[in-house]
Amino acid sequence: MEHERRYELLVIGGSAGALQTVMEITSAIRSTSGLSIIVVLHRKPSEDDVLVSLLAAKSDFEVKEVDDKDDLKPGYIFIAPPDYHVLIEKDRTLSLDDSEKVNFSRPSIDVTFESAAEIVGERLICVLLSGANADGVAGLVTAKEKGAFIVVQDPSDSEFPVMPQQAVDQVSVDMLLNQNNLNALMSILNVSR
């Protein structure tokens, strides 16, 4: 059964309206779960410290903004810094890239989903949340092809449904996430709340 798979990396992508759900997900997972988490949110540079502080206050994970060449290790929530794409290298380090925007976004959710899928494959779970553009959809397609488990916020439960709706329309989604089934997501991740 699908939920018996052991995941090692959770990548959460979102834009407008996603922060509350990011906090709910990350606060529900214990740092002892064996997971590494990468959060890619579209945000302004002025919001740097705020996001780290918010997630650290609600989670027992170590929370840090990604620095170039950070080791991808369990028990950490890595946050994509504004204006940089985050990639996972073959040696399981994180790298920062300031190349052109993808879907008008840097960091791009697509870039991180695709990079994670290449390295982690079927031990990856991708979560795409509320947002007002199509970033993340192409990355989900690649991740699905590599065997990742795909979770998309239910568009009807999203503050900005454009991004999740694009994903639902174009990707074979394994789970639609809403306020009523966060426990089901934790079960899939093999963690208990």
PyMOL commands that set and color helices and strands:
alter all, ss='L'
color gray80, all
select helices_A, chain A and resi 2-4+19-28+31-33+45-58+109-123+137-145+155-157+162-170+182-188
alter helices_A, ss='H'
color red, helices_A
select strands_A, chain A and resi 9-14+36-41+62-65+76-79+85-88+94-97+124-128+149-153+175-177
alter strands_A, ss='S'
color yellow, strands_A
deselect
rebuild
show_as cartoon
